[in-house]
Amino acid sequence: MNKLLAVLVASLFAASTFAASHAGAPMAGASAAKAPVSAASKTEMKAEATAETKNAKAVSKAEKKKAKAAKKAAAAKKTPASDAKTDAAKK
């Protein structure tokens, strides 16, 4: 059974590799020419990544603040009801 599965996987891999190499689209490999990356584009990419990080932190902070406010509101809603129960129990 294991040999059968191994043959099946190997044949599927071979077929997919053959199809990919003959599909007309260039394969990304060692023979593919890489475009040189300039220092300006590296700086731009770094600035973009920094901006994305700052944005993610701001969104996270806003979500935490919203969750805290919702929790506070829920606690405020519970308090009068629990006070009423306590008052009823005292009577």
QUIWOVEN-V638913 format. One line per field, one symbol per residue. ss: DSSP state (A for helix, B for strand, O for the rest). psi: psi as a letter, one per 20 degrees, with the letter a starting at -180 (. if undefined). burial: I if it has 24 or more other C-alpha atoms within 12 Angstrom, else O. A space follows every 10 residues. Layout:
# QUIWOVEN-V638913
ss=???
psi=???
burial=???
This chain:
# QUIWOVEN-V638913
ss=OAAAAAAAAA AAAAAAAAAA AOOOOOOOOO OOOOOOOOAA AAAAAAAAAA AAAAAAAAAA AAAAAAAAAA AAAAAAAAAA AAAAAAAAAA O
psi=ghhggggggg hgggghgghh ijihppqoah ipppppprhg hggghghghg ghgggggggg gggggghghh hghhhhhhgh ghhggghhhh .
burial=OOOOOOOOOO OOOOOOOOOO OOOOOOOOOO OOOOOOOOOO OOOOOOOOOO OOOOOOOOOO OOOOOOOOOO OOOOOOOOOO OOOOOOOOOO O
